[in-house]
């Protein structure tokens, strides 16, 4: 019998059968008629999802490539930029800026805490030369969802700096409204909430940002927006694309379109509630407070005296793959992903397996209490 693994990590996420079936499509010309049709349809769906009246560019890369493209094309070497860091990937945005010679201010927020509009606004007010503000909507390392809507509004009160958002782990999971929230650029990727294989980067930009990139010199060839724009206007990618993965990507977008974006966001919010309410029965401590908790992933501190990585390893006995803590949380916390192609049954198995592991580790709690709570909450939420 083939083992079934429950992939409960913050990406890559399980693939729907429809997505895997789409990836078996015979190879086609990435500059041919069929690819052009699907390429255009995919960009149009993403525009609706992000509510962007500008443009969407698709690139053969991971989410980090999309972040790098955003730095290279929408800022200049030597310019003053602000990077708001609420975890591992906020720090990555900072490192990318430094690597490309940007004069970056590093606003570090304690892990597990969300960035506040007041703190970001104050940092921007203190330096009127700031040309861009880099934000992370959902931080999978510290398991925080930042309130991009309020932060963007606060920035817009005092500055016209570009607002550039990492939505790699939030696209298809939490709402992001570029036009109405005043966001200039979003960097995202295929392998999380979009229920697709890794390898396709997404960069959405409004007209102001695109015009800036087209009129500016940058030090990139592979990620040069001028060439991306020229080819996108012809309905094709700039370079050779991962065609099989793209067929899956297109089908993943179809599934989300059928479900309805608002329904998708509510479903992920319900998953967050299920996991947190269930694990509160075990008296475990969370990395993020309820007010800023991510709908994509939950971070949990290991019980005192237990290495969190041991919990991750022991969960595999039950064919459940969860994630270790990153950065300062390595060995201290573990993470349960609840994004993309999963349902409440997957969460039921995960919570049940965690109870078994904690029991094996001699942690004291009422066995079965978390599963019972999850079933009760699931019934009330009807998910």
Secondary structure as GFF3:
##gff-version 3
##sequence-region A 1 383
A	DSSP	beta_strand	6	7	.	.	.	ID=ss1
A	DSSP	alpha_helix	17	22	.	.	.	ID=ss2
A	DSSP	alpha_helix	33	50	.	.	.	ID=ss3
A	DSSP	beta_strand	55	60	.	.	.	ID=ss4
A	DSSP	alpha_helix	63	74	.	.	.	ID=ss5
A	DSSP	beta_strand	80	85	.	.	.	ID=ss6
A	DSSP	alpha_helix	88	99	.	.	.	ID=ss7
A	DSSP	beta_strand	103	108	.	.	.	ID=ss8
A	DSSP	alpha_helix	117	125	.	.	.	ID=ss9
A	DSSP	beta_strand	132	136	.	.	.	ID=ss10
A	DSSP	beta_strand	138	139	.	.	.	ID=ss11
A	DSSP	beta_strand	144	145	.	.	.	ID=ss12
A	DSSP	alpha_helix	148	156	.	.	.	ID=ss13
A	DSSP	beta_strand	162	166	.	.	.	ID=ss14
A	DSSP	alpha_helix	178	181	.	.	.	ID=ss15
A	DSSP	beta_strand	185	189	.	.	.	ID=ss16
A	DSSP	beta_strand	200	205	.	.	.	ID=ss17
A	DSSP	alpha_helix	207	214	.	.	.	ID=ss18
A	DSSP	alpha_helix	225	232	.	.	.	ID=ss19
A	DSSP	alpha_helix	243	259	.	.	.	ID=ss20
A	DSSP	alpha_helix	261	280	.	.	.	ID=ss21
A	DSSP	three_ten_helix	290	292	.	.	.	ID=ss22
A	DSSP	beta_strand	297	301	.	.	.	ID=ss23
A	DSSP	alpha_helix	308	315	.	.	.	ID=ss24
A	DSSP	three_ten_helix	316	318	.	.	.	ID=ss25
A	DSSP	beta_strand	320	321	.	.	.	ID=ss26
A	DSSP	beta_strand	323	324	.	.	.	ID=ss27
A	DSSP	three_ten_helix	327	329	.	.	.	ID=ss28
A	DSSP	beta_strand	333	337	.	.	.	ID=ss29
A	DSSP	alpha_helix	344	360	.	.	.	ID=ss30
A	DSSP	alpha_helix	369	381	.	.	.	ID=ss31
###
